[in-house]
Amino acid sequence: MISGIINLKKEAGMTSHDAVFKLRKILQEKKIGHGGTLDPDVTGVLPIAVGKATRMIEFMQEEGKVYEGEVTLGFSTTTEDASGEVVERSVLPDTLSEEVIDQMMATFEGEISQIPPMYSAVKVDGRKLYEYARAGETVKRPVRQVTIYEFTRTSPLRIEEGLTRFDFRVKCSKGTYVRTLAVDLGAKLGIASHMSRLVRTSASGMTIERAMTINEIEEAVARDDWSFLLPIEAAVGDLPKISLSQEQIEDVSHGRFITIPSEEPVLAAFAGEKLLAIMEKREDSYKPRKVFKD
């Protein structure tokens, strides 16, 4: 069985499921999963777990993400991004400035409430929201709590044809809808808006600079070059890490509780350079939640 982590650079026009399906055929491996869904129009880092490494997927999905994109002020769309139909237009106020936008963006940092867009895969009463949207039906959407660690403008304002555009960077928790962030920013400014471009530049500790496309991976496999397959340790990302003593290694290998001087709810426990287990805090000790053996 092939096992490891792939730092995939997902291209526009494919779903995360499409990417997994194609990799199954290329690698001839059925046990493959992704560490965080990307919308079809969004490009960038899509962590992929193969073989035994799929046991790390839930932890990969917990990781925070970093995105870079563009907000367009002046009109909103049905999907909250550039793929939707225009639903509202706004005249830009004379008071709009970089300072005003920066001040408003700063108000989103911290824990915030979001209402998922109608064109999303969130389920309500057993149906996905986009299914209601495509049927022309409305439904009450659940409010979710997410954390925005950073939301900053990264370019000057670009003003053209009655619209204002600017680039941004956001670091956020899992479950954040960045297109909704763009729409809510516009709402606070009193302007119809949408997210006109988005790239995920980092996820699960992996960056876009080292990511590979499906075609590049296929070409590497054809050359029998498997260097793109990273060890399972690459999936640890920002999880707190601890090195185990020989006695602790023995205990953890047999599923026993151990005492660790930490208050972290979850830890990545290492035996030397190798990931041995994911440890979960239980009162005054830690229980091996998942143990990885050769």
C-alpha positions as CSV (number, residue, x, y, z in Angstrom):
1,M,0.0,0.0,0.0
2,I,1.2,3.5,-0.9
3,S,1.1,5.8,2.1
4,G,1.9,9.5,2.6
5,I,0.8,13.1,2.2
6,I,0.5,15.0,-1.1
7,N,0.7,18.8,-1.3
8,L,-1.7,19.2,-4.2
9,K,-2.1,22.5,-6.1
10,K,-5.8,22.3,-7.1
11,E,-6.6,24.1,-10.3
12,A,-9.8,25.9,-11.1
13,G,-12.8,24.0,-12.5
14,M,-12.5,20.9,-10.4
15,T,-14.0,19.9,-7.1
16,S,-12.0,18.4,-4.2
17,H,-13.8,15.2,-5.0
18,D,-12.6,15.4,-8.6
19,A,-9.0,15.8,-7.5
20,V,-9.3,12.7,-5.2
21,F,-10.9,10.7,-8.0
22,K,-8.1,11.5,-10.5
23,L,-5.4,10.7,-8.0
24,R,-6.9,7.3,-7.3
25,K,-6.5,6.5,-11.0
26,I,-3.0,7.9,-11.2
27,L,-1.6,6.3,-8.0
28,Q,-3.7,3.1,-8.4
29,E,-4.6,3.5,-4.7
30,K,-8.2,3.5,-3.4
31,K,-7.6,4.8,0.1
32,I,-7.2,8.5,-0.6
33,G,-8.9,11.5,1.0
34,H,-8.5,15.3,1.2
35,G,-7.8,17.5,4.2
36,G,-10.3,20.4,3.5
37,T,-12.7,21.1,0.7
38,L,-12.1,23.8,-1.9
39,D,-14.8,25.3,-4.0
40,P,-14.4,24.5,-7.8
41,D,-13.4,28.1,-8.6
42,V,-10.9,28.3,-5.8
43,T,-7.3,27.3,-6.5
44,G,-4.4,26.4,-4.3
45,V,-3.3,24.0,-1.6
46,L,-5.4,20.9,-1.1
47,P,-3.7,18.5,1.3
48,I,-4.2,14.9,0.2
49,A,-3.7,11.8,2.5
50,V,-2.9,8.4,0.9
51,G,-3.1,5.0,2.4
52,K,-2.4,4.8,6.2
53,A,-2.0,8.6,6.2
54,T,-5.8,8.9,5.8
55,R,-6.0,8.4,9.5
56,M,-4.6,12.0,9.9
57,I,-7.4,13.6,7.8
58,E,-9.5,14.8,10.7
59,F,-6.5,16.6,12.2
60,M,-5.5,18.1,8.8
61,Q,-9.1,19.5,8.5
62,E,-8.8,21.1,11.9
63,E,-5.9,23.2,10.9
64,G,-6.2,26.9,10.1
65,K,-6.0,28.1,6.5
66,V,-4.4,31.0,4.7
67,Y,-6.0,32.5,1.6
68,E,-5.2,35.4,-0.7
69,G,-7.7,36.9,-3.0
70,E,-9.6,39.9,-4.3
71,V,-12.7,41.8,-3.1
72,T,-14.8,43.7,-5.6
73,L,-17.0,46.5,-4.2
74,G,-19.8,47.7,-6.4
75,F,-22.1,44.7,-6.9
76,S,-23.1,41.4,-5.3
77,T,-23.8,38.0,-6.8
78,T,-26.0,35.0,-6.0
79,T,-23.0,32.8,-5.2
80,E,-21.0,35.6,-3.3
81,D,-18.2,35.1,-5.8
82,A,-17.5,35.9,-9.5
83,S,-19.4,32.9,-10.9
84,G,-22.8,34.0,-9.8
85,E,-25.4,36.3,-11.3
86,V,-25.5,40.0,-10.3
87,V,-28.2,40.6,-7.7
88,E,-27.5,44.1,-6.5
89,R,-25.4,47.1,-7.5
90,S,-24.1,50.0,-5.4
91,V,-22.8,53.5,-6.1
92,L,-19.5,53.9,-4.3
93,P,-19.5,56.7,-1.7
94,D,-17.0,59.5,-2.0
95,T,-15.9,58.7,1.6
96,L,-14.5,55.3,0.6
97,S,-10.8,55.1,1.2
98,E,-8.0,52.7,2.1
99,E,-8.1,53.9,5.7
100,V,-11.9,53.3,6.0
101,I,-11.6,49.8,4.4
102,D,-8.6,48.8,6.7
103,Q,-10.5,49.9,9.8
104,M,-13.5,47.9,8.8
105,M,-11.5,44.8,8.0
106,A,-9.9,44.9,11.4
107,T,-13.3,44.6,13.1
108,F,-13.6,41.1,11.7
109,E,-10.5,39.7,13.5
110,G,-11.3,37.4,16.4
111,E,-14.3,35.1,16.8
112,I,-17.2,36.1,14.5
113,S,-20.6,34.6,13.5
114,Q,-21.2,33.7,9.9
115,I,-24.2,32.6,7.9
116,P,-23.2,30.1,5.2
117,P,-24.0,31.2,1.6
118,M,-27.0,29.5,-0.1
119,Y,-24.6,28.1,-2.7
120,S,-22.7,25.9,-0.3
121,A,-22.7,22.3,0.8
122,V,-23.9,22.9,4.3
123,K,-26.9,20.6,5.0
124,V,-30.2,21.7,6.4
125,D,-32.9,19.0,7.0
126,G,-30.9,16.5,5.0
127,R,-30.4,18.7,1.9
128,K,-27.5,20.8,0.9
129,L,-28.1,24.5,0.7
130,Y,-27.1,24.7,-2.9
131,E,-29.9,22.2,-3.7
132,Y,-32.4,24.6,-2.2
133,A,-30.8,27.5,-4.1
134,R,-31.0,25.7,-7.4
135,A,-34.6,24.9,-6.8
136,G,-35.4,28.6,-6.1
137,E,-36.3,27.7,-2.5
138,T,-35.2,29.6,0.6
139,V,-34.5,28.1,4.0
140,K,-33.2,29.3,7.4
141,R,-29.5,28.9,7.4
142,P,-27.5,27.9,10.6
143,V,-25.2,30.5,12.2
144,R,-21.7,29.2,12.8
145,Q,-18.8,30.5,14.9
146,V,-15.4,30.9,13.2
147,T,-12.2,32.6,14.1
148,I,-10.4,35.2,11.9
149,Y,-6.7,35.5,12.9
150,E,-5.8,38.0,10.2
151,F,-7.8,40.0,7.6
152,T,-5.7,42.6,5.8
153,R,-5.6,44.5,2.5
154,T,-2.5,43.7,0.5
155,S,-2.7,46.1,-2.5
156,P,-3.8,49.7,-3.3
157,L,-7.4,50.2,-4.3
158,R,-8.1,49.7,-8.0
159,I,-10.9,51.9,-9.2
160,E,-12.5,51.3,-12.6
161,E,-15.9,51.5,-14.2
162,G,-17.6,52.4,-11.0
163,L,-16.1,49.5,-9.1
164,T,-13.3,49.3,-6.5
165,R,-11.1,46.2,-6.2
166,F,-8.3,45.3,-3.8
167,D,-6.3,42.2,-2.8
168,F,-6.4,40.7,0.6
169,R,-4.9,38.1,2.9
170,V,-6.9,36.1,5.5
171,K,-5.8,33.6,8.0
172,C,-8.8,31.8,9.4
173,S,-10.1,28.7,11.2
174,K,-11.7,25.7,9.5
175,G,-15.3,26.3,8.4
176,T,-14.8,29.9,7.4
177,Y,-16.5,31.0,4.2
178,V,-14.1,33.6,2.8
179,R,-16.6,34.8,0.1
180,T,-19.1,35.5,2.9
181,L,-16.3,37.5,4.6
182,A,-16.1,39.6,1.5
183,V,-19.9,40.1,1.4
184,D,-20.1,41.0,5.1
185,L,-17.3,43.5,4.7
186,G,-19.2,45.2,1.9
187,A,-22.3,45.2,4.1
188,K,-20.5,47.0,6.9
189,L,-19.3,49.5,4.4
190,G,-22.8,49.9,3.0
191,I,-21.7,48.6,-0.4
192,A,-22.8,45.5,-2.4
193,S,-19.7,43.3,-2.8
194,H,-18.4,39.9,-3.6
195,M,-15.2,37.8,-3.6
196,S,-13.8,38.0,-7.2
197,R,-10.8,35.7,-6.8
198,L,-9.4,33.3,-4.2
199,V,-6.3,31.1,-3.8
200,R,-5.5,29.0,-0.7
201,T,-1.9,29.6,-0.1
202,S,-1.4,27.4,3.1
203,A,-3.2,24.5,4.8
204,S,-2.1,21.8,7.2
205,G,1.4,23.4,7.3
206,M,1.8,23.1,3.5
207,T,2.4,26.0,1.3
208,I,1.5,26.8,-2.4
209,E,5.2,27.3,-3.3
210,R,5.8,23.6,-2.9
211,A,2.5,22.3,-4.2
212,M,2.2,20.2,-7.4
213,T,-0.6,20.0,-9.9
214,I,-2.3,16.8,-10.9
215,N,-0.5,16.8,-14.3
216,E,2.9,17.2,-12.5
217,I,2.1,14.3,-10.2
218,E,1.0,12.2,-13.1
219,E,4.3,12.9,-15.0
220,A,6.3,12.1,-11.9
221,V,4.6,8.7,-11.4
222,A,5.3,7.9,-15.1
223,R,9.0,8.5,-14.4
224,D,8.7,6.4,-11.2
225,D,9.6,9.5,-9.2
226,W,7.7,9.4,-5.9
227,S,9.4,12.3,-4.2
228,F,6.1,14.2,-4.2
229,L,4.8,11.7,-1.6
230,L,5.6,13.3,1.8
231,P,5.9,11.3,5.0
232,I,2.9,11.2,7.4
233,E,4.8,13.7,9.7
234,A,4.0,16.4,7.1
235,A,0.3,16.2,8.2
236,V,1.1,17.3,11.7
237,G,1.0,20.9,10.7
238,D,0.5,23.3,13.7
239,L,-0.4,20.5,16.2
240,P,1.7,20.9,19.4
241,K,4.5,18.4,19.3
242,I,6.2,16.4,22.1
243,S,9.1,14.0,22.1
244,L,8.6,10.8,24.1
245,S,11.0,9.0,26.4
246,Q,11.8,5.3,25.7
247,E,9.4,4.3,28.6
248,Q,6.6,6.5,27.2
249,I,7.2,5.1,23.7
250,E,6.6,1.6,25.1
251,D,3.4,2.7,26.9
252,V,2.0,4.6,24.0
253,S,2.7,1.7,21.6
254,H,0.5,-0.5,23.8
255,G,-2.3,2.1,24.0
256,R,-1.6,3.0,27.7
257,F,-2.2,6.4,29.2
258,I,0.8,8.6,30.0
259,T,1.4,11.8,32.0
260,I,2.5,14.8,30.0
261,P,3.1,18.3,31.5
262,S,0.8,20.1,29.1
263,E,-2.7,21.6,28.9
264,E,-3.1,21.2,25.1
265,P,-6.2,19.1,24.2
266,V,-4.4,17.2,21.4
267,L,-0.7,16.5,20.9
268,A,1.5,14.9,18.2
269,A,3.8,12.5,20.0
270,F,7.1,11.6,18.4
271,A,9.5,8.8,18.9
272,G,12.7,10.5,17.6
273,E,11.8,11.8,14.1
274,K,8.8,9.5,13.6
275,L,5.2,10.3,14.5
276,L,4.1,7.6,16.9
277,A,0.7,8.8,18.0
278,I,-1.9,11.5,18.3
279,M,-2.5,12.0,22.1
280,E,-5.8,13.3,23.6
281,K,-6.0,14.9,27.0
282,R,-8.1,13.0,29.6
283,E,-8.2,14.8,32.9
284,D,-4.6,14.6,34.3
285,S,-3.2,12.3,31.6
286,Y,-3.1,11.7,27.9
287,K,-4.6,8.8,26.0
288,P,-3.3,7.6,22.6
289,R,-6.1,8.4,20.2
290,K,-4.3,7.1,17.1
291,V,-1.1,5.1,17.1
292,F,1.0,4.8,14.0
293,K,3.3,1.8,13.6
294,D,5.3,0.6,10.6
